[in-house]
Amino acid sequence: MKNILLLLALFVAPRVLGDELNVAIASNFSSVSSHVGELYSETTGHRAVFSYGSTGKLYAQIVNGAPFHVFLSADVARPELLERNQIAISGSRFTYAIGQMVLWSPTIEFDSPDILSSDIKYLAIANEKLAPYGLAAKQFLTRAGLWDSLQGKIVRGENVAQALLFVDSGAASIGLVSRAQVQFRAGNLYAVSSEEHAPIAQQAVLLIDTAAARAFLALLRSEAGKQVIQKYGYLVP
């Protein structure tokens, strides 16, 4: 009888000890999150549940009471607002990654953004009003003198993940997306210089203060966490 109880305890214990963590994640970070989630579970025993979307949409959900423990934004502005309005835990905000934007196509060969002045079908970008990568795309195109002339060819995704879907489906022939999304994919890529748009500093902030949530944020700041983030094409502070 004692042996049976011991076996039951061994099977039940991990579930009792591990907490479930709800994390709101900007869509550009989706390719990294599964790797981060595995590392988090392995090192802490907790389980992270990820919800993806544009930074703007996730911010609106949080303001309206969505029960997320942690927010991984693609910008600085929204975490700062959450902290200022006392929706996030004061002092918890930090930059976990610096995004890199690329011009990418699975079919068109090119070696410079001059391709955008040619007869491309459609250019996919994230919505500049909702997504930091969309705003960066607008800044880049404006700086290059192409924003106005491309208006009839721009298709907007709600977020950068949807912008990539437009390219994958053939609805757009080329897109301005996050490097992390295409880091391990075949295709043609031009890395947009960070000097051609405002820095895409991506910040994390704590929303509900638990040990599991703090452990997740600590992982992002650890050397192991930084190595994973860098592997997917981000810079780290």
Sequence and secondary structure as in RCSB ss.txt:
>XXXX:A:sequence
MKNILLLLALFVAPRVLGDELNVAIASNFSSVSSHVGELYSETTGHRAVFSYGSTGKLYAQIVNGAPFHVFLSAD
VARPELLERNQIAISGSRFTYAIGQMVLWSPTIEFDSPDILSSDIKYLAIANEKLAPYGLAAKQFLTRAGLWDSL
QGKIVRGENVAQALLFVDSGAASIGLVSRAQVQFRAGNLYAVSSEEHAPIAQQAVLLIDTAAARAFLALLRSEAG
KQVIQKYGYLVP
>XXXX:A:secstr
 HHHHHHHHHHHHHHHH  EEEEEEEGGGHHHHHHHHHHHHHHHS EEEEEEE HHHHHHHHHTT   SEEE SS
SHHHHHHHHTTSS TT  EEEEEE EEEEESS   SSGGGGGS  S EEEE TTT HHHHHHHHHHHHTT TTTT
GGGEEEESSHHHHHHHHHHTSSSEEEEEHHHHTTS SEEEE  GGGS  EEEEEEESS  HHHHHHHHHHHSHHH
HHHHHHTT B  
